[in-house]
Amino acid sequence: MNKRKKQILIIFIVLLILIGLYFLLTQTEELTQNDTTVEGNTAGNLNNGGYFCQNGSIVYFANAYDNNCLYSMNVDETNITKLSKAKVKYINAAGDYIYYYQEDSTSIKDLGFVQRISGVYRSKIDGNDSFCLNKDPSGIVKLVGNYIYYQHYDNENGMTLHKISIDKKEEEEIANYIINPSSYGIGYIFFNGIENDHHLYQLNVNSNLITSIWDGDLWNPTYHDGYIYYMDISSNYKLCRYSLQNKMVEVLTNDRLDFFNIYEDIIYYQKSSTTSPALKRMNLDGTNPEIVDEGNFQNINITSRYVYYNAYDIPVPVYKTVTYGPINIETFGAAADAIPIETD
């Protein structure tokens, strides 16, 4: 073995040792525990890609102008900062950490090895100390308390629901079929059936017990203040709500929906129509409906200050309007302006 090959081998061994020490230290790190009822992001945001996530006065977001890299900003869009070069979605945040799905848009090739970078990740709120909790392909990711529920995929089992603790010390499969974990409330994850029916189910986050609670025909059920808001499949995807207390159903709009999102006491939704599609909003009880923007839109994400969205299948520009008050459509130009200039 010549001298150059020996040097390369030594460097490779040192790198392996350093990587091993890094993962050992990260895995054994004692994380600050969350309140058991904390949610990492709203159901509405996660059902719309989870590209924005508000935690206190800070918003974490996937910057569509920069390949969906992870950024942060104040809720008023000041102090926009790039946190990572990772392409992310399904962002959650609580305490000192951010949790998200990192897409495998690129791979790192070093010393002849290809390193996959996709998976469920955790990082500190400044973007540092990124750590992979699971490297397999995943769907929706939802933080509840000190556990992450995520749609895990592998070629043998397809899409299943897994649960992993934020320190990676515990992991288990909850169900061997597809469950959307985005909607949480009063100790349960609420979801609709997919394989045999579209009934309403609940998953007890303490016991992992799954039970059927109503034989409706639902899509994307979202718990909010004692109600389950949902798109009624058998009724042309109208938006309805079901009271968990009195078991009554209310039709909130006769519009056919593509997507919807709830924030506090307001609902934003995409009206599906071949002649008059539009982004609309209304009160929780269906009153005061109004058009926000005419056209086909998607990825409706809401913060306390703004609603963000984009034209269907056209990532940029990202549009916004204030969450409450008079509608005023603008582009999220600050996100484009904040992209740092790469230097050699």
Phi, psi and omega in degrees: 000125181283171186297320182295318180294323177297319180296318179296318179297317179297316179299318180296317180295318179298318178298317179298319179296315181296318178296318179298318178295321180299311181293324178297314180293321181291319182291330183266001180295135177275111182273145173295128184279145177273161167300141188294344181258003184293144176247139181282333177196164180284156177299319181298318178295316182294324177289349176247034174097342180061041183275344176231143181210120179262131176230102187068235181263005182251138176247127173259137184209155174270115185280105182297337178282350183227051175058032180060031174292155184282127179230167170225161177197164169289160184298337178270011176076016172271162177056049177287126187225133175280126182260332186200154173275000182289141174273119191233163171202174183051053182284135173232153178210141175195141178061232184263010189224156172245143179231141185195167171262126179261121184279147183272062180286334177220166174230152180259124180250122183216129179055035176085359181252143176256122181257119176286140183242008179279162175138181176273126186236158172232139173216165174289163187294346175267006178090352182278167176056046176297133185221129182278121176274326175204130188266001182280159176301144183219158171260226185300138179243129181225123175270126172230116182062241181249022180229147175251124174261129183212150178278106184267138179234136166215161186295331183281318187251352183072212182270124178227171178255124178244160178227129180223140179287155185294341176262004177068014181277341179230138174207141178204157173273127181271319180211144182266032177212176187284126172227133173271113186268013191290330188262119181230144174184148176047038176089007184227149165263124181259136182206162176260149175293157180232317189287310187248338181199178176240036179289168178269128180238159173228143177247117177287118186286347178270321183253349186066015180282131179252129179224150174274131184241348178197138184265045175283186181237079195254157168220135181052055176297138182229120178283134175204112172053050175089354180243154167252114176269138186200162172267126184273107185298317184283354181234049173059034176058036171291151176274125180230170171222145183242125180279122178290341181274306184257002175063027181259151179249136174238134172273124185265333177203150175270358176294146169277135185253149166260314182213160170209163180210137180247134172225114181052255185246028180221148179240130170251139180209157176263116175283128179267121181199143177280341184248329184217056178293148181195151167276127184231168174217157179199170175287167183301329181268007178092356180279162177057051176287143178207152178279131176268312183203133182275133179133184179260120184229167180208179177056051179284106179243139188236136168240178181294340183256316187227157168251128181247144180196169177219162176297149184302124177064017175232098189299323179230148005286156170270129180261162178208157168212163179294145182296319178238157176095187183301136180291132180213094185284126176224170171264153179276062186294334181298331180291324177288320181292336186274356182295121182292147178279124181285133177239151180285000000 
